[in-house]
Amino acid sequence: MSRNQQPKAVKAKQPSFADARQHDFNLRPKIYARYIAYLTLAFVTMTATWRSGVPLWVVPILAWQVIYPYASSVILRQRSENPERTSQVLTIIDSVFFGAMVGLLSNYPITGLLIIIMANASYIALGSILIYFISLITTVAAAILVFQGKNILQVGNIEQISNVTPYVCGIGAGIYIAVTSYFSTRHAQTLIQTRQQLEQQSREYRNLSRQIAKYISPQVWQTIFSGKRDVKLENQRKRLVVFFSDIKGFTEMSEMLEPEALTSILNEYLNEMSKIALRYGGTIDKFMGDAVMVFFGDPETKGVKQDAESCVAMALEMRRTMHHLYAKWRKQGITQGLEIRMGINAGYCTVGNFGAETRLDYTIIGKEVNLASRLETAASSGEILISSAVYELVKDTISCREKDPISVKGFTRPVPVFSVVDHRRELGSRPSFTNVDMDGFFMQLDLQHVKNYDIDRINTALEKAREAIQKSLI
């Protein structure tokens, strides 16, 4: 059924039980305050005229003062579309009646003043400056009109007001202000509790979002929570730089190690590789066992050239980090040679959300993605293999060695490839990194991590190694 064909009854949102209770809680102080105000006016009217036997012209006023509060409460309880406007209209009506009472009791300013205080408290409770001033003006206008009419018509024997009237009015006004103050305090406490609950829920949601963020790339998480990206089935074509890597020899090692030790090594490796990828701005697509898939250019990009240079720089640091990890693992008894191999390609890919409405996967697809995966498979141990598209983007800053074209599944012609050597700045007269790994001899030197006070120890170790080699040759 289309949206236009939906029955009208479905479109109307039925108020929940909690909404109804909250609605009644919000209306309760207005209803109680109106009852008290009008009952106070009724008692003031009776005490003001009881000496003259309650003349007939007072009866309709008393009837109005008793019936109107109930009628107004019925109006307030209705589920109107604009209850605030209804309350404002009723307040203006109240202001007319308050003004009329002040006009009738004009000869007794204390009683009129108490009525005005009670009315003023009612107007302030609305929280609208415009309605507040309208109600005050209406009260004054009604008081003047009734005062003039009373003097002209000499209605009733209002001058025979009882001495008890000011006290009755004062008690009623005091009760009215106390009730409104009580409910105002209740509302303030409720608002404070609600705010505390919202803050608690906000903390829980933040903690939950941080936990969920670990399952998706931080860049994607940020774009979703900032509102830049909708969580729906959509994708687009963009020029990206795609990276694949895995550990050469990991399968053989998995057959030799216990699952707990293997899991510890794998998690440590993936954790270090993830830190490097995020540091260089890569979007981590997925982990597949020991394989890592990263791409640059979405959801944020610095330009395809900068993205390619960042990707290759990331790969070089991953290779150096892998040497450090392997040196650490050797001390733990891992003798199986482990090297990371990597493949990088650049080109137009389809990127976005794929899957179903209930389960989405933010990833990339396309032949350029497949080529990056094939380059990683074709790379030797410790090698970073890049396509000609990547080479053209990074050749000014990265030294590469051209290799023979390779035949790749899915491509009719051999693909030109290049092997990454290092940053050009690192290949001067003082290279910062040296790695030698062969049977019976292993050496790794990273000058960026060597402290000055360790140079003598390194020279001593190299001298001992040289002497041992010479003695073995004699």
TAQUI-V249500 format. One record per residue. N is the residue number from 1. OMEGA is omega in radians with two decimals (none if undefined). Layout:
BEGIN
n=N omega=OMEGA
n=N omega=OMEGA
END
This chain:
BEGIN
n=1 omega=-3.13
n=2 omega=-3.11
n=3 omega=3.14
n=4 omega=-3.09
n=5 omega=-3.11
n=6 omega=3.11
n=7 omega=-3.08
n=8 omega=-3.10
n=9 omega=-3.12
n=10 omega=-3.06
n=11 omega=-3.11
n=12 omega=-3.14
n=13 omega=-3.13
n=14 omega=-3.13
n=15 omega=3.13
n=16 omega=3.12
n=17 omega=3.11
n=18 omega=3.11
n=19 omega=3.14
n=20 omega=3.12
n=21 omega=3.11
n=22 omega=3.11
n=23 omega=3.13
n=24 omega=3.14
n=25 omega=3.13
n=26 omega=-3.11
n=27 omega=-3.02
n=28 omega=-3.14
n=29 omega=3.12
n=30 omega=-3.13
n=31 omega=-3.13
n=32 omega=-3.12
n=33 omega=3.14
n=34 omega=3.07
n=35 omega=-3.08
n=36 omega=-3.12
n=37 omega=-3.08
n=38 omega=3.05
n=39 omega=3.08
n=40 omega=3.10
n=41 omega=3.13
n=42 omega=3.13
n=43 omega=3.09
n=44 omega=3.12
n=45 omega=-3.12
n=46 omega=-3.13
n=47 omega=3.13
n=48 omega=-3.04
n=49 omega=-3.02
n=50 omega=3.13
n=51 omega=3.14
n=52 omega=3.06
n=53 omega=3.11
n=54 omega=-3.10
n=55 omega=-3.05
n=56 omega=-3.09
n=57 omega=3.14
n=58 omega=-3.05
n=59 omega=3.12
n=60 omega=3.10
n=61 omega=3.11
n=62 omega=3.13
n=63 omega=3.11
n=64 omega=-3.11
n=65 omega=3.14
n=66 omega=-3.04
n=67 omega=-3.02
n=68 omega=3.12
n=69 omega=3.13
n=70 omega=3.14
n=71 omega=-3.14
n=72 omega=3.12
n=73 omega=3.08
n=74 omega=3.13
n=75 omega=-3.12
n=76 omega=-3.10
n=77 omega=3.14
n=78 omega=3.14
n=79 omega=-3.12
n=80 omega=3.14
n=81 omega=3.14
n=82 omega=-3.11
n=83 omega=3.13
n=84 omega=3.12
n=85 omega=3.10
n=86 omega=3.13
n=87 omega=3.13
n=88 omega=3.12
n=89 omega=3.13
n=90 omega=3.12
n=91 omega=3.10
n=92 omega=3.07
n=93 omega=3.10
n=94 omega=-3.10
n=95 omega=3.09
n=96 omega=-3.09
n=97 omega=3.08
n=98 omega=3.13
n=99 omega=3.12
n=100 omega=3.13
n=101 omega=3.10
n=102 omega=3.11
n=103 omega=3.12
n=104 omega=-3.10
n=105 omega=-3.04
n=106 omega=-3.12
n=107 omega=-3.11
n=108 omega=-2.99
n=109 omega=-3.12
n=110 omega=3.11
n=111 omega=3.11
n=112 omega=3.14
n=113 omega=3.11
n=114 omega=3.10
n=115 omega=3.12
n=116 omega=3.11
n=117 omega=3.14
n=118 omega=3.12
n=119 omega=-3.12
n=120 omega=3.10
n=121 omega=3.12
n=122 omega=-3.12
n=123 omega=-3.12
n=124 omega=-3.09
n=125 omega=-3.12
n=126 omega=-3.13
n=127 omega=3.12
n=128 omega=-3.12
n=129 omega=-3.11
n=130 omega=-3.14
n=131 omega=3.12
n=132 omega=-3.12
n=133 omega=3.09
n=134 omega=-3.13
n=135 omega=3.11
n=136 omega=3.14
n=137 omega=3.13
n=138 omega=3.12
n=139 omega=-3.13
n=140 omega=-3.13
n=141 omega=3.13
n=142 omega=3.14
n=143 omega=-3.13
n=144 omega=-3.12
n=145 omega=-3.13
n=146 omega=3.12
n=147 omega=3.13
n=148 omega=3.14
n=149 omega=3.13
n=150 omega=-3.14
n=151 omega=-3.13
n=152 omega=-3.04
n=153 omega=-3.07
n=154 omega=-3.08
n=155 omega=2.99
n=156 omega=3.13
n=157 omega=-3.03
n=158 omega=3.14
n=159 omega=3.13
n=160 omega=-3.10
n=161 omega=-3.12
n=162 omega=3.06
n=163 omega=-3.14
n=164 omega=-3.02
n=165 omega=3.14
n=166 omega=-3.14
n=167 omega=3.08
n=168 omega=3.14
n=169 omega=3.13
n=170 omega=3.12
n=171 omega=3.13
n=172 omega=3.12
n=173 omega=3.11
n=174 omega=3.11
n=175 omega=3.14
n=176 omega=-3.13
n=177 omega=3.12
n=178 omega=-3.14
n=179 omega=3.13
n=180 omega=3.11
n=181 omega=3.13
n=182 omega=-3.12
n=183 omega=3.06
n=184 omega=3.08
n=185 omega=3.09
n=186 omega=3.13
n=187 omega=3.13
n=188 omega=3.10
n=189 omega=3.11
n=190 omega=3.11
n=191 omega=3.11
n=192 omega=3.12
n=193 omega=3.12
n=194 omega=3.11
n=195 omega=3.11
n=196 omega=3.11
n=197 omega=3.11
n=198 omega=3.10
n=199 omega=3.10
n=200 omega=3.10
n=201 omega=3.11
n=202 omega=3.09
n=203 omega=3.13
n=204 omega=3.13
n=205 omega=3.11
n=206 omega=3.10
n=207 omega=3.13
n=208 omega=-3.14
n=209 omega=3.09
n=210 omega=3.09
n=211 omega=-3.14
n=212 omega=-3.10
n=213 omega=3.14
n=214 omega=-3.12
n=215 omega=3.13
n=216 omega=-3.12
n=217 omega=-3.14
n=218 omega=3.14
n=219 omega=3.13
n=220 omega=3.13
n=221 omega=-3.12
n=222 omega=-3.14
n=223 omega=3.12
n=224 omega=-3.07
n=225 omega=3.06
n=226 omega=3.13
n=227 omega=-3.14
n=228 omega=-3.08
n=229 omega=3.08
n=230 omega=3.11
n=231 omega=-3.14
n=232 omega=-3.13
n=233 omega=3.09
n=234 omega=3.12
n=235 omega=-3.10
n=236 omega=3.11
n=237 omega=3.13
n=238 omega=3.08
n=239 omega=-3.04
n=240 omega=2.99
n=241 omega=-2.99
n=242 omega=-3.08
n=243 omega=3.01
n=244 omega=3.05
n=245 omega=2.95
n=246 omega=-3.10
n=247 omega=3.09
n=248 omega=-3.12
n=249 omega=-3.10
n=250 omega=3.14
n=251 omega=3.12
n=252 omega=3.14
n=253 omega=-3.13
n=254 omega=3.11
n=255 omega=-3.08
n=256 omega=-3.03
n=257 omega=3.00
n=258 omega=-3.11
n=259 omega=-3.11
n=260 omega=3.13
n=261 omega=3.13
n=262 omega=3.13
n=263 omega=3.14
n=264 omega=-3.14
n=265 omega=-3.11
n=266 omega=-3.14
n=267 omega=3.11
n=268 omega=3.13
n=269 omega=-3.12
n=270 omega=3.12
n=271 omega=3.13
n=272 omega=3.14
n=273 omega=3.12
n=274 omega=3.11
n=275 omega=-3.13
n=276 omega=-3.13
n=277 omega=-3.14
n=278 omega=-3.14
n=279 omega=3.14
n=280 omega=3.07
n=281 omega=3.14
n=282 omega=3.06
n=283 omega=-3.12
n=284 omega=-3.11
n=285 omega=-3.11
n=286 omega=2.95
n=287 omega=3.09
n=288 omega=-3.01
n=289 omega=3.08
n=290 omega=-3.12
n=291 omega=-3.14
n=292 omega=3.09
n=293 omega=-3.12
n=294 omega=3.01
n=295 omega=-3.14
n=296 omega=3.09
n=297 omega=3.10
n=298 omega=0.03
n=299 omega=3.11
n=300 omega=-3.14
n=301 omega=3.04
n=302 omega=-3.02
n=303 omega=-3.00
n=304 omega=3.13
n=305 omega=3.12
n=306 omega=3.10
n=307 omega=3.14
n=308 omega=3.12
n=309 omega=3.10
n=310 omega=-3.13
n=311 omega=3.13
n=312 omega=3.08
n=313 omega=3.07
n=314 omega=-3.13
n=315 omega=3.12
n=316 omega=3.11
n=317 omega=3.07
n=318 omega=3.14
n=319 omega=3.11
n=320 omega=3.13
n=321 omega=3.12
n=322 omega=3.08
n=323 omega=3.10
n=324 omega=3.14
n=325 omega=-3.12
n=326 omega=3.07
n=327 omega=3.11
n=328 omega=-3.12
n=329 omega=3.10
n=330 omega=3.11
n=331 omega=3.12
n=332 omega=3.09
n=333 omega=3.11
n=334 omega=-3.09
n=335 omega=3.13
n=336 omega=-3.14
n=337 omega=-3.11
n=338 omega=3.08
n=339 omega=3.10
n=340 omega=3.06
n=341 omega=-2.97
n=342 omega=3.06
n=343 omega=-3.08
n=344 omega=3.09
n=345 omega=3.12
n=346 omega=3.11
n=347 omega=-3.12
n=348 omega=-3.14
n=349 omega=3.01
n=350 omega=-3.07
n=351 omega=3.12
n=352 omega=-3.12
n=353 omega=3.10
n=354 omega=3.09
n=355 omega=-3.12
n=356 omega=3.14
n=357 omega=-3.09
n=358 omega=-3.12
n=359 omega=-3.06
n=360 omega=3.06
n=361 omega=3.13
n=362 omega=-3.04
n=363 omega=3.14
n=364 omega=3.09
n=365 omega=3.10
n=366 omega=-3.09
n=367 omega=3.11
n=368 omega=3.05
n=369 omega=3.13
n=370 omega=-3.14
n=371 omega=3.10
n=372 omega=3.10
n=373 omega=3.13
n=374 omega=3.10
n=375 omega=3.10
n=376 omega=3.13
n=377 omega=-3.10
n=378 omega=-3.10
n=379 omega=3.07
n=380 omega=3.12
n=381 omega=3.13
n=382 omega=-3.05
n=383 omega=3.03
n=384 omega=-3.08
n=385 omega=-3.12
n=386 omega=3.11
n=387 omega=3.12
n=388 omega=3.11
n=389 omega=3.11
n=390 omega=-3.12
n=391 omega=-3.14
n=392 omega=-3.12
n=393 omega=-2.99
n=394 omega=-3.00
n=395 omega=3.13
n=396 omega=-3.07
n=397 omega=-3.09
n=398 omega=3.07
n=399 omega=-3.11
n=400 omega=3.09
n=401 omega=-3.12
n=402 omega=3.13
n=403 omega=3.11
n=404 omega=3.09
n=405 omega=-3.12
n=406 omega=3.07
n=407 omega=-3.06
n=408 omega=3.12
n=409 omega=-3.13
n=410 omega=3.13
n=411 omega=-3.05
n=412 omega=-3.10
n=413 omega=3.05
n=414 omega=-3.06
n=415 omega=3.07
n=416 omega=-3.12
n=417 omega=3.12
n=418 omega=3.10
n=419 omega=-3.10
n=420 omega=3.10
n=421 omega=3.14
n=422 omega=2.98
n=423 omega=3.13
n=424 omega=3.13
n=425 omega=-3.14
n=426 omega=-3.04
n=427 omega=3.10
n=428 omega=-3.10
n=429 omega=-3.10
n=430 omega=3.10
n=431 omega=-3.03
n=432 omega=-3.05
n=433 omega=3.09
n=434 omega=-3.14
n=435 omega=3.08
n=436 omega=-3.11
n=437 omega=3.12
n=438 omega=-3.13
n=439 omega=3.11
n=440 omega=-3.12
n=441 omega=3.10
n=442 omega=3.11
n=443 omega=3.09
n=444 omega=-3.10
n=445 omega=3.10
n=446 omega=-3.05
n=447 omega=3.13
n=448 omega=-3.11
n=449 omega=-3.14
n=450 omega=3.10
n=451 omega=-3.11
n=452 omega=-3.10
n=453 omega=3.10
n=454 omega=-3.07
n=455 omega=-3.14
n=456 omega=3.12
n=457 omega=3.13
n=458 omega=3.12
n=459 omega=3.11
n=460 omega=3.13
n=461 omega=3.13
n=462 omega=3.12
n=463 omega=3.09
n=464 omega=3.11
n=465 omega=3.13
n=466 omega=3.14
n=467 omega=3.14
n=468 omega=3.13
n=469 omega=3.13
n=470 omega=-3.14
n=471 omega=-3.12
n=472 omega=-3.10
n=473 omega=-3.12
n=474 omega=none
END
